Amino acid sequence: MSEDPIVPVPQAPRPIVAIVGRPNVGKSSIFNALLGRRA
């Protein structure tokens, strides 16, 4: 019996996220909170 060849699985592309809104309403803050970063 022969083994099946190892075939690499392509990675899914990274999603693109846009946070849209008026100035000074906390867009950066919510983005940082979602990423777990601290400003």
N, C-alpha and C positions, 0 to 999 in steps of 0.2 A: 504494500500500500504506500502511496506517496502522500505527503502532507500537502495541505492547501497552502498556496503562497500567501505571505503576509502582505496585505494591501493597506497602505496608510489611509486613514479616514480624513477627508478634508475638514478643516475647522470652519465653523460658521462665522460669518463676518460679524464684527462688533456692531451693536445697534447705535444709531445716532439719536441723541436726545436733545430736545430744544425746550428751554424754559423761557416763556415769553410773558412779558408784562411791563407795566409802567416802571419808571425809575424809582428807586428807593422803596421797594415793597418787599424786599427780602428774598429775591431770586437766588442770589449767591448763598444766602444762609440755608435755604431749603436744599440746594444742590450739595452743599458741604455736609449737611445733616444726613442726606441720603447716602453719601459716600463714607460717612463716619469720620470726617475730617473736622478739625477745629481751627477756627480762624484766629 
